[in-house]
């Protein structure tokens, strides 16, 4: 069996909502679109039918992917965790030792990553460099501008919405 994939309760709920949307709304609307396109006649030269069938394939593939993610999910609630060591679900503040800039990221599951919300995937180079470190530790982070050394300033356990 494949490895479990950590995700927050919010990420798990989002996937379940996506699956419901795909099955109960998108798939039904697509079936209607296929029926309407069939009514237009010759299927061999029917662009609407081809487009609807292609969309059907995409919907089925997405349902399969979401089902797999849910089956592999290991739901971890960061709000009930504690400790000084960086791990999945931690909100970490670090300081770049070269320029003194502070950044704060929450380490989440792969499908939950969103830089606009300061959420990074546990598989990202930054997260991998920070995992296992404690406040005061230094981590070497691979970044697009080159390797950087950062010092862990704070580790928090917050509810992720």
Protein Blocks (a to p, Z undefined) as FASTA:
>chain_A
ZZdddddfklmmmmmmmmmmmmmmmmmmmmmmmmmmmmnopfklcmklmmmmmmmmmmmm
mmmmmmmmmmmpccddfklggcjbdcehiacddddfklopacddddddfklgcfknopac
fkbmklmmmgopaehiacddddfkbpcddddfbdcddddZZ
